[in-house]
Amino acid sequence: MKQVSGLDYTVRPLAIEEPSKTASIDSASYHRLKILIEEEFPNTVVIPYLMAGGTDSRHYENIADDVYRFQPLRLNEEELALVHGTGEHLTVENVGRMLRFYKKLIERIN
């Protein structure tokens, strides 16, 4: 038990989750995704990175070999400031960009 300003408190975790497994950058899926990203976002460098936040993607790990966390968006500084905040939204342009991107991705998978 700790004490701050005369108040006793105990800190304990409410939930403990293991980190997501690492997705392969050597798979055919990653290669297709990388090519499409480079086509849709010219002059972009595609690199793997560590995502520090929790996402729903962890629920797909039992049914997929690899889970890639990617959204085909272009956000300016003002839009970035809205992420997970009051007034969070996507522009119509970004929604259209996402629809076109994922349509192409699905078409290339089949």
C-alpha positions in Angstrom: 0.0 0.0 0.0 1.3 3.5 -0.9 0.4 6.8 0.5 0.1 10.2 -1.2 -1.2 13.3 0.6 -2.5 11.2 3.4 -4.5 8.9 1.0 -3.8 5.2 1.0 -4.0 3.5 -2.4 -3.0 0.3 -4.1 -2.1 0.0 -7.8 -3.0 -3.2 -9.6 -3.4 -4.0 -13.3 -7.0 -4.4 -14.5 -6.0 -6.4 -17.6 -2.7 -7.9 -18.8 -2.3 -8.7 -22.5 0.7 -10.2 -24.2 2.1 -8.2 -27.1 1.1 -9.1 -30.7 3.3 -11.4 -32.6 5.7 -10.0 -35.2 4.3 -10.0 -38.8 6.7 -11.3 -41.5 8.2 -8.9 -44.0 9.3 -11.9 -46.1 5.8 -13.1 -47.0 3.9 -12.8 -50.3 1.2 -10.8 -48.5 3.7 -8.2 -47.2 5.2 -8.0 -50.7 1.8 -7.3 -52.3 0.9 -4.8 -49.6 4.2 -3.0 -50.0 3.9 -2.7 -53.8 0.4 -1.3 -53.5 1.4 1.2 -50.9 4.3 2.4 -53.2 1.9 2.7 -56.1 -0.8 4.6 -54.2 1.6 6.8 -52.2 4.5 7.6 -54.6 7.8 8.5 -53.0 6.9 6.7 -49.9 9.4 4.4 -48.1 7.7 1.3 -46.7 9.3 0.0 -43.5 8.1 -2.1 -40.6 7.6 -0.4 -37.3 6.5 -1.1 -33.8 3.0 -0.1 -33.0 2.8 0.8 -29.4 -1.0 1.0 -29.1 -3.5 -1.8 -28.8 -5.8 -2.5 -31.7 -8.5 -5.0 -32.6 -6.0 -6.7 -34.9 -4.9 -9.0 -32.1 -8.2 -10.9 -32.6 -7.0 -12.0 -36.1 -3.8 -13.6 -34.9 -5.5 -17.0 -34.5 -6.8 -17.1 -38.1 -4.0 -15.3 -40.0 -0.3 -16.0 -40.5 0.5 -12.3 -40.3 -1.5 -9.2 -39.3 -0.5 -5.9 -40.8 -1.7 -2.7 -39.2 -2.0 -0.1 -41.9 -4.4 2.6 -43.0 -4.0 4.3 -46.4 -4.5 7.8 -45.1 -2.9 11.2 -45.6 -3.3 13.3 -42.5 -2.2 16.8 -42.0 -1.1 18.2 -38.6 -4.6 19.3 -37.6 -6.1 15.9 -38.5 -3.3 14.1 -36.6 -4.2 16.2 -33.5 -7.8 14.9 -33.7 -6.8 11.2 -33.4 -8.6 9.7 -30.4 -9.8 13.2 -29.4 -12.9 15.3 -29.5 -14.1 15.7 -33.1 -12.0 12.8 -34.5 -13.1 12.2 -38.1 -11.8 11.3 -41.5 -12.2 13.5 -44.5 -14.3 12.4 -47.5 -11.1 12.2 -49.5 -9.5 9.8 -47.0 -12.5 7.6 -46.9 -12.5 7.4 -50.7 -8.7 6.7 -50.7 -9.2 3.9 -48.2 -12.0 2.3 -50.2 -10.0 2.5 -53.5 -6.9 1.1 -51.7 -8.6 -1.9 -50.1 -10.6 -2.7 -53.2 -7.3 -2.9 -55.2 -5.7 -5.0 -52.4 -8.7 -7.5 -52.3 -8.6 -7.7 -56.1 -4.9 -8.6 -56.1 -5.3 -11.3 -53.4 -7.7 -13.3 -55.6 
